[in-house]
Amino acid sequence: MDVISRNVKLRYLHLKTDDEACKALKKVKVDPYGIEAMLPKMQNLNILLEQLECKVANIIKQEMLSVGGDCAVARESVSCTIPATDAIIMGTLKQIQRFSDKITLQPFGLKAISKEISVLLQNLMKETHVLKTNKREIVLGDRSMIMGILNVTPDSFSDGGHFMSAEDAVKHGIRMVEEGADIIDVGGESSRPGAESIPVKEELQRVIPVIGMLSEKIHCPISIDTTKAEVAREAVQNGAEIVNDISAMRFDDRMPEVIKDAETAIVLMHMRGTPGDMQKGDIRYENVRGDIINFLRNRIDAALHAGIQREKIIIDPGIGFGKMPEDNLQLLKYLQEFKVLGLPIMVGTSRKSFIGHITGGNPLHRLEGTTATIVIAIMNGAHILRVHDVEFIKKAAVVTDAVKNVI
């Protein structure tokens, strides 16, 4: 009977990035050429392909097996007794790369699938992004960026009416920068559940004086939280360089042109319906992550088609906007899946009702719950965190970054 020596120590290596894998190989003193060859073998991936013709799924399974990986398909797909099947490709990075190369010569649309897989792999490997505004380039990925919320509204869900005078709003904006905010997001129209849209003139009166004064007093980027093209245009002229559009440029047909001409950055967020009706009726999803990723992919394509540069786009899954409490938790847990879009990810969980659904209490009693969601979001790939409580969250983010970046 074989017995393992007591001197042999067994450890599980939880390696999430190329840097971590490279560090482990170097510690073993692997030859540099060996490191280059072995890195792709140390990352295992699972890729879901939806609704494939059975004959295509069968080819994919055989090709994955031929490179040492595997592919899970419906049992009936082998005999082609069903019209279509989902498939999960399973393998190391190197195996999937080899598989992708092999199927470029296959018929039935497999060349297009190969191209999509290549793009997906490139996006998954991307650790940092350079966001371009009309004023600067911002590196995202080295550390978490904090976006401080500055609502100049009477009816926002947690801080409505607190900063209605321009002077008070500017003071609060400056205070958030001093507390560690990297971006200040100014909003003049509430997007809480049930909120109704306000006239353009009223929104302009609320936000433009604040942005104008704030841009003279702080050096970090200012974002305008609006769905209206005219408000975005005026805000940019007064110093804003990011447009945070919860409608992903769907509510105002002129928004893409404004973004393109002003060369600002744009946040494309997922929301079903409008703030007025987004939490009403049946808001269940067949596949919440898949649906939202497909929505954002379509909005990215629309932005690119309008002439907006890819380096100017941020995505936001829209936590709390037309979602059930469990949907929001799922988005946080599986946030890494949004990396397939290859763009920086913004997350806004601050004081939202799904946290209160778990902890109880009103919005002002949700700081601890918000902090937990921020830590989870950072660990799962968020680049920008939109929050009310900047000083507290900044400290939590710094510690989370330190843990995340340890190699």
Secondary structure by P-SEA (a helix, b strand, c coil): cccccccbbbbbbbcccaaaaaaaaaaacccaaaaaacccccbbbbbbbccccaaaaaaaaaaaaaacccccccccccccccccbbbbbbccaaaaaaaaaaacccccaaaaaaaaaaaaaaaaaccbbbbbccccccccccbbbbbbbbbccccccccccccccaaaaaaaaaaaaaacccbbbbbcccccccbbbbcaaaaaaccaaaaaaaaaccccbbbbbcccaaaaaaaaaacccccccccccccccaaaaaaaaabbbbbbbbbccccccccccccccccaaaaaaaaaaaaaaaaaaaccccccbbbbccccccccaaaaaaaaaaccccccccbbbbbbbcccaaaaaaccccccccaaaaaaaaaaaaaaccccccccccaaaaaaaaaaaaaaacc
